[in-house]
Amino acid sequence: MPAKEIFSILSIFAAFLAALPYVRSIIRKETRPHLFSWLIWGLSCAIGGAVQLAEGGGWGSWLMIMNAVYCLGIAFWSLWIGTRDIKKIDGVVLLVTLSAIPLWLITKNPLWSVLIIIMIDGMGYGPTIRKSWNRPYEEAALSWGLSCVFFILSIMALEKYKLTTYLYPATFAAVNTGFVLFLLMRRHMLKQIDADH
């Protein structure tokens, strides 16, 4: 079996491992996903996977497509079990994000498409970061950490290394690492506040 196929299978397996603690924490009602974030991530992963396939990403593209299905599934599920902490700013972020999709369709330039998708996906973190500032235990840090692994493995599975194929997963391996650090820092801060009272 060629190395690219092996890395693709490993990235999908790592994504499955990352999903398990997140789904388990949702079932236990420890995690309450934010609908707007997961909807944005699902749409941007779908577009990102399509761009990767079109640009020759091959085996490395399948993780993005599978991740789109997972994110959209969490978005759908969050209609019932997601956070009810939805603010006007979350709606603004979603509208701005959705307005960027026609820009992607108009550009028809793969690099601009990837940059717009990265912007869209990045905006999706807004509602979840806002929610997690107040309730950092409502996100499964382990799942976010494992997502960094599957993004890196998906890069290793790419058949063609071009900015248009690796920029998206590389960016979100870094962003998810930052989000894990944010969750851990905020949890530590809240423990300190509780200890002082």
Summary of the structure (lengths in Angstrom):
residues: 197
radius of gyration: 16.8
end to end distance: 58.7
largest distance: 58.7
contacts: 680
relative contact order: 0.18
helix: 85%
strand: 0%
